[in-house]
Amino acid sequence: MKGMKQWLRVGFLAAIAVGGWCVLILITPPQNAAAPETPSADATAAPRTFEKSECTLLFTGDVMLSRAVGLHMAAQKDWSLPFHLIEDTLRSADLRYCNLECPVSDRGHNLHHLYSFRADPRVIEGLKATGFNVASQANNHTYDWGPEALLDSLERLRAAGIQPVGAGQNILAAHYPLLVHVGGLRVAFLAYVDIDPKEATAGVDRPGVAWLDPGQALADIRFSRPLADLVIVCPHWGVEYASQPTRDQVELAHQMIDAGADMIVGSHPHVVQPLEKYHDHWIAYSLGNFIFDQQDYATHHGLMLQVKVREKQITEVLPIPIKINSSFQAALAPVADPLPKLLLAERKPPVLPAP
């Protein structure tokens, strides 16, 4: 294991030496480019121009565009349909992130997991039009249709200007930080999964996802720290439908912050879990669902996190509750809705024992 970690670090440095071409992404127009007063539909899909000292990052929960969600979009012939009610809020940010809980491909073979997702490639039209910039593919459904679909999904996302993180053609690509420029701000994204199937894990010469090995994740964070102003870690972890993180999750999240992460944004439970502020850094253990077709009441709710950055420091984290309607559309939750209030807690949360 020690030899493998040393190999990874050497590989990282080698990738930088050849230019790191696959990870350095500029998502804003030149600073001297003036934004139109009334943007066109095409213009609003791109990040807006902003002063170099301040920007807004927006994080959403699980986005699943297969199964009933995909059938509904196809029936309506509208691949942006799930985002119509929330697109103004999304476009108000300078960078938009989601956990994309499916490969986007027409290739591969169904591996017949308990639930196997694969979205029609046309769904990328909606993701692009809504302005998503970064999508984690480090989750337990990315490999549902095997390595061919995974690699095709990564290629299609990049071609649309949506940068995937947490998966790749080999272990180096899966673990390498995605570096994104937002104006004068450089953000490093890392994403991991520790939910089976473990055979989806990337290898030295095998496509797959970045498995959440705590030692390797902490090493990745330390490696990323000098490369960026902010390091955001996005783990796919925890217990489905549990309202609290496990003790092991809390301990690892704290270690990640201590290693140099500025923020943790988690996914997988499909319900909202408490927010925690640890050493002046925010941890979102689970944002719940953002677009999904699950039936349980709690899974119809989620959070977006609006993160304000000034002078390259996170100055404000605002949770924005959302609801998913019967047409699988995300919308701002009514103020009177009790569930998001119940689940929000800006404190150290109680924890479940490790499963």
C-alpha positions as CSV (number, residue, x, y, z in Angstrom):
1,M,0.0,0.0,0.0
2,K,2.8,2.4,0.9
3,G,4.4,1.7,-2.5
4,M,1.1,2.4,-4.3
5,K,0.7,5.7,-2.6
6,Q,4.3,6.7,-3.5
7,W,3.5,5.7,-7.1
8,L,0.5,7.9,-7.1
9,R,2.4,10.9,-5.8
10,V,5.1,10.4,-8.4
11,G,2.4,10.1,-11.0
12,F,0.7,13.3,-9.9
13,L,4.0,15.2,-10.3
14,A,4.6,13.6,-13.7
15,A,1.2,14.8,-14.8
16,I,2.0,18.3,-13.7
17,A,5.3,18.1,-15.6
18,V,3.5,17.3,-18.9
19,G,1.1,20.2,-18.3
20,G,-1.9,18.8,-16.4
21,W,-3.9,19.5,-19.5
22,C,-7.0,17.5,-18.4
23,V,-7.7,19.3,-15.2
24,L,-7.1,23.1,-15.5
25,I,-10.4,24.6,-16.6
26,L,-11.2,28.2,-17.2
27,I,-14.9,28.8,-16.8
28,T,-15.1,32.6,-16.9
29,P,-14.8,35.1,-19.7
30,P,-11.8,37.5,-19.8
31,Q,-11.9,40.1,-17.0
32,N,-12.2,42.9,-19.5
33,A,-15.2,41.3,-21.2
34,A,-18.4,43.2,-20.3
35,A,-21.5,41.1,-19.7
36,P,-24.6,42.2,-21.7
37,E,-27.3,44.0,-19.7
38,T,-29.9,41.6,-20.9
39,P,-28.2,38.3,-21.6
40,S,-29.4,36.0,-24.4
41,A,-30.4,32.4,-23.6
42,D,-27.0,31.2,-24.8
43,A,-25.2,33.9,-22.7
44,T,-27.0,33.0,-19.5
45,A,-25.7,29.4,-19.8
46,A,-22.2,30.7,-19.2
47,P,-20.8,31.9,-15.9
48,R,-21.3,35.7,-15.5
49,T,-18.5,38.2,-15.3
50,F,-17.8,39.3,-11.7
51,E,-15.2,41.3,-9.8
52,K,-12.1,39.3,-9.2
53,S,-12.4,39.5,-5.4
54,E,-15.9,38.0,-5.1
55,C,-17.8,35.0,-6.5
56,T,-20.6,32.6,-5.8
57,L,-20.4,28.8,-5.9
58,L,-23.6,26.7,-5.9
59,F,-23.7,23.1,-4.8
60,T,-26.6,20.7,-5.5
61,G,-27.4,17.2,-4.4
62,D,-28.0,14.0,-6.3
63,V,-29.0,14.4,-10.0
64,M,-30.4,11.2,-11.6
65,L,-31.6,11.7,-15.2
66,S,-32.4,8.0,-16.0
67,R,-35.5,5.9,-15.3
68,A,-38.7,7.8,-14.8
69,V,-37.0,11.2,-15.0
70,G,-35.5,10.3,-18.4
71,L,-38.8,8.9,-19.7
72,H,-40.6,12.1,-18.7
73,M,-38.1,14.4,-20.4
74,A,-38.3,12.2,-23.6
75,A,-42.1,12.3,-23.5
76,Q,-42.1,16.1,-23.2
77,K,-39.2,16.4,-25.7
78,D,-37.6,18.8,-23.2
79,W,-34.1,17.9,-21.9
80,S,-34.0,20.9,-19.6
81,L,-37.4,20.1,-18.0
82,P,-36.1,19.1,-14.5
83,F,-34.4,22.5,-14.1
84,H,-37.0,24.9,-15.4
85,L,-38.3,26.0,-11.9
86,I,-34.9,26.6,-10.4
87,E,-32.8,27.8,-13.4
88,D,-32.8,31.4,-12.3
89,T,-31.2,30.5,-8.9
90,L,-28.7,28.2,-10.6
91,R,-27.7,30.8,-13.2
92,S,-27.2,33.5,-10.5
93,A,-24.0,31.6,-9.4
94,D,-20.6,31.7,-11.0
95,L,-20.0,28.0,-10.7
96,R,-22.6,25.2,-10.4
97,Y,-21.8,21.6,-9.1
98,C,-23.9,18.4,-8.9
99,N,-23.4,14.8,-8.1
100,L,-24.4,13.2,-11.4
101,E,-25.8,9.8,-10.3
102,C,-25.7,8.0,-13.6
103,P,-23.5,7.7,-16.7
104,V,-24.7,9.7,-19.7
105,S,-24.2,7.3,-22.6
106,D,-25.7,5.0,-25.2
107,R,-22.9,2.5,-24.9
108,G,-21.8,-0.3,-22.5
109,H,-23.6,-3.3,-21.1
110,N,-26.0,-3.4,-18.2
111,L,-24.2,-5.0,-15.3
112,H,-27.6,-5.6,-13.6
113,H,-26.9,-4.0,-10.2
114,L,-29.9,-3.7,-7.9
115,Y,-30.6,-0.4,-9.6
116,S,-28.9,0.3,-12.9
117,F,-29.0,3.8,-14.3
118,R,-27.9,5.1,-17.7
119,A,-29.2,8.5,-19.0
120,D,-29.9,9.4,-22.7
121,P,-27.0,11.5,-24.0
122,R,-29.5,14.2,-24.8
123,V,-29.8,15.0,-21.1
124,I,-26.5,16.9,-21.5
125,E,-28.4,19.5,-23.4
126,G,-30.3,20.4,-20.2
127,L,-27.2,20.3,-17.9
128,K,-25.4,22.6,-20.3
129,A,-28.3,25.0,-20.8
130,T,-28.7,25.3,-17.1
131,G,-25.0,26.1,-16.7
132,F,-23.6,23.2,-14.7
133,N,-19.8,23.4,-14.7
134,V,-18.6,20.5,-12.5
135,A,-20.2,17.1,-12.1
136,S,-19.0,14.3,-9.7
137,Q,-19.0,10.9,-11.3
138,A,-17.7,9.4,-8.1
139,N,-20.8,7.4,-7.1
140,N,-22.1,3.9,-7.0
141,H,-24.1,4.2,-10.3
142,T,-21.4,5.6,-12.6
143,Y,-20.3,2.0,-13.4
144,D,-23.8,0.5,-13.8
145,W,-23.2,0.0,-17.6
146,G,-19.5,-0.8,-17.3
147,P,-16.3,1.0,-18.2
148,E,-17.3,1.8,-21.8
149,A,-20.3,3.8,-20.7
150,L,-18.3,5.5,-18.0
151,L,-15.6,6.7,-20.4
152,D,-18.2,7.7,-22.9
153,S,-20.0,9.7,-20.2
154,L,-16.8,11.5,-19.2
155,E,-16.0,12.4,-22.8
156,R,-19.5,13.7,-23.5
157,L,-19.5,15.8,-20.3
158,R,-16.2,17.4,-21.2
159,A,-17.3,18.1,-24.8
160,A,-20.2,20.0,-23.4
161,G,-18.0,22.1,-21.1
162,I,-19.1,20.2,-17.9
163,Q,-16.0,19.0,-16.1
164,P,-16.3,15.5,-14.4
165,V,-14.4,14.7,-11.3
166,G,-13.7,11.5,-9.3
167,A,-13.6,9.1,-12.2
168,G,-11.3,8.5,-15.1
169,Q,-9.4,6.1,-17.4
170,N,-7.1,5.0,-14.6
171,I,-6.4,5.6,-11.0
172,L,-4.3,8.6,-11.6
173,A,-7.0,10.3,-13.6
174,A,-9.7,9.4,-11.1
175,H,-7.7,10.8,-8.1
176,Y,-6.2,13.8,-9.8
177,P,-7.7,17.1,-8.6
178,L,-9.9,19.0,-11.0
179,L,-8.6,22.5,-11.1
180,V,-11.1,25.2,-12.0
181,H,-10.5,28.9,-12.5
182,V,-13.5,31.1,-11.5
183,G,-12.3,34.6,-12.3
184,G,-9.2,35.1,-10.2
185,L,-10.1,32.1,-7.9
186,R,-8.6,28.7,-8.4
187,V,-10.7,25.8,-6.9
188,A,-9.5,22.2,-6.6
189,F,-12.2,19.5,-6.6
190,L,-11.7,16.0,-5.3
191,A,-14.5,13.4,-5.3
192,Y,-14.6,9.8,-3.9
193,V,-17.0,7.0,-3.3
194,D,-17.1,4.2,-0.7
195,I,-20.4,2.6,-1.7
196,D,-20.3,-0.8,-3.5
197,P,-19.7,-2.1,-6.2
198,K,-16.0,-1.9,-5.3
199,E,-15.1,-3.4,-8.7
200,A,-15.8,0.1,-10.1
201,T,-12.6,1.3,-8.5
202,A,-10.1,2.6,-11.0
203,G,-6.8,0.8,-11.3
204,V,-3.4,1.4,-12.8
205,D,-4.7,0.4,-16.2
206,R,-8.4,0.1,-15.5
207,P,-11.2,2.8,-15.9
208,G,-13.2,3.5,-12.8
209,V,-14.0,5.8,-9.8
210,A,-11.8,7.1,-7.0
211,W,-12.4,4.9,-4.0
212,L,-12.6,6.6,-0.7
213,D,-9.5,5.2,1.0
214,P,-8.9,7.6,4.0
215,G,-5.1,7.6,3.8
216,Q,-5.1,8.2,0.0
217,A,-7.8,10.9,0.3
218,L,-5.8,12.8,2.9
219,A,-2.7,12.5,0.8
220,D,-4.7,13.9,-2.2
221,I,-5.9,16.8,-0.2
222,R,-2.4,17.7,0.9
223,F,-1.2,17.4,-2.7
224,S,-4.0,19.7,-3.9
225,R,-3.5,22.3,-1.1
226,P,-0.7,24.3,-2.8
227,L,-2.3,24.1,-6.2
228,A,-5.5,26.0,-5.4
229,D,-7.0,28.8,-3.3
230,L,-9.9,26.5,-2.2
231,V,-10.0,22.7,-1.9
232,I,-13.5,21.2,-2.1
233,V,-13.9,17.5,-1.3
234,C,-17.1,15.7,-2.4
235,P,-17.4,12.2,-0.9
236,H,-20.3,9.8,-1.9
237,W,-20.8,8.0,1.4
238,G,-22.9,7.2,4.4
239,V,-26.1,5.2,5.0
240,E,-29.1,5.6,2.7
241,Y,-32.1,7.4,4.2
242,A,-30.3,8.0,7.5
243,S,-30.8,11.4,9.0
244,Q,-27.4,11.6,10.6
245,P,-23.8,10.7,9.5
246,T,-21.9,7.9,11.1
247,R,-19.2,8.4,13.6
248,D,-16.6,7.3,11.1
249,Q,-17.9,9.9,8.6
250,V,-17.6,12.7,11.1
251,E,-14.1,11.6,12.1
252,L,-12.9,11.4,8.5
253,A,-14.5,14.7,7.6
254,H,-12.6,16.4,10.4
255,Q,-9.4,14.8,9.3
256,M,-10.0,16.1,5.7
257,I,-10.5,19.6,7.1
258,D,-7.3,19.3,9.2
259,A,-5.4,18.1,6.1
260,G,-6.3,21.2,4.2
261,A,-9.8,20.9,2.7
262,D,-11.8,24.1,2.9
263,M,-15.2,22.4,2.6
264,I,-16.8,19.0,2.4
265,V,-19.9,18.4,0.3
266,G,-21.3,14.9,0.6
267,S,-24.0,12.8,-1.1
268,H,-25.6,9.3,-1.3
269,P,-28.2,9.1,1.6
270,H,-30.9,10.8,-0.6
271,V,-32.0,12.8,2.4
272,V,-30.6,15.9,4.0
273,Q,-28.2,15.5,6.9
274,P,-27.1,18.2,9.2
275,L,-24.5,20.8,8.4
276,E,-21.5,21.1,10.7
277,K,-19.1,24.0,11.2
278,Y,-15.7,22.6,12.2
279,H,-12.8,24.9,12.8
280,D,-14.5,27.6,10.8
281,H,-15.0,25.2,7.8
282,W,-18.3,23.8,6.6
283,I,-19.2,20.1,6.3
284,A,-22.4,19.1,4.5
285,Y,-22.7,15.4,5.1
286,S,-25.5,15.0,2.6
287,L,-27.4,17.5,0.5
288,G,-30.1,14.9,-0.3
289,N,-31.7,14.7,-3.8
290,F,-31.9,17.5,-6.3
291,I,-33.4,15.6,-9.3
292,F,-34.6,12.1,-8.6
293,D,-37.7,9.9,-9.0
294,Q,-37.8,8.2,-5.6
295,Q,-41.2,8.0,-3.9
296,D,-40.5,8.5,-0.1
297,Y,-41.5,11.9,1.2
298,A,-38.0,12.7,2.6
299,T,-36.4,12.0,-0.7
300,H,-38.4,14.8,-2.3
301,H,-36.4,17.3,-0.4
302,G,-32.9,18.5,-0.7
303,L,-30.5,21.4,-0.1
304,M,-28.5,23.7,-2.3
305,L,-25.5,25.4,-0.8
306,Q,-24.8,28.9,-1.9
307,V,-21.2,29.6,-1.1
308,K,-19.9,33.2,-1.1
309,V,-16.2,33.7,-1.6
310,R,-14.4,37.0,-1.1
311,E,-10.7,37.6,-1.4
312,K,-10.2,33.8,-1.9
313,Q,-11.9,32.9,1.4
314,I,-15.3,31.4,2.0
315,T,-17.2,34.1,3.8
316,E,-20.8,32.7,3.8
317,V,-22.6,29.4,3.3
318,L,-26.3,29.7,2.8
319,P,-28.4,26.5,2.7
320,I,-31.3,26.8,0.2
321,P,-34.1,24.1,0.7
322,I,-35.6,22.6,-2.4
323,K,-38.5,20.3,-3.2
324,I,-39.0,17.9,-6.1
325,N,-42.4,17.9,-7.6
326,S,-44.4,15.2,-9.3
327,S,-42.8,16.1,-12.7
328,F,-39.4,15.5,-11.2
329,Q,-38.6,19.2,-11.2
330,A,-36.5,20.9,-8.5
331,A,-38.0,24.1,-7.1
332,L,-37.4,26.4,-4.1
333,A,-39.2,24.9,-1.1
334,P,-42.0,26.9,0.5
335,V,-41.0,28.8,3.6
336,A,-43.5,26.9,5.7
337,D,-42.2,23.5,4.7
338,P,-41.2,21.8,8.0
339,L,-38.8,19.1,6.8
340,P,-35.8,21.2,5.8
341,K,-36.1,23.2,9.0
342,L,-36.1,19.9,11.0
343,L,-33.0,18.6,9.2
344,L,-30.9,21.7,9.2
345,A,-28.5,22.1,12.1
346,E,-25.5,24.4,12.1
347,R,-23.8,22.6,14.9
348,K,-21.8,19.4,15.5
349,P,-24.5,16.7,14.7
350,P,-25.2,13.7,16.7
351,V,-23.8,10.6,15.0
352,L,-24.8,7.0,14.4
353,P,-22.5,4.2,15.2
354,A,-20.5,2.9,12.2
355,P,-22.5,0.2,10.3
